[in-house]
Amino acid sequence: MVAWAGASWGPADLDVAHCSTNLALLHGPAWGPRFAAAYEEAGGVLAATASERLYWQVRDALACSEDVRVVARPWRQAGRTELTTPAVEEWLDAYVTTLIGG
């Protein structure tokens, strides 16, 4: 089964960035970069330069920031009650800070 909100052609970096953001919000900021590294270790190919990869990661994280409340709601409904909007916002802030080297 494929359940995409919007299928389209695009760089693998965007898909990896989106999954990385979700993992960072679900399990903590350190999980985002771990996924991207695991993707490459498994043979996945991302953009040639670190700055290109960073662009997609930050772009996806910032896009998520506009709807943290909406993003977190289904996770709480699925039983992750600790993922309140403020908690997810905090992890998102920490994840973006990690990405930009802060």
JOPEWO-V840346 format. One record per helix or strand. SS is the DSSP state (@ for helix, = for strand). FROM is the first residue (numbers start at 1). TO is the last residue. Records with the same first field share a line. If there is no record, write none. Layout:
BEGIN
SS = FROM-TO + FROM-TO
END
This chain:
BEGIN
@ = 12-27 + 30-41 + 50-65 + 68-77 + 85-99
END
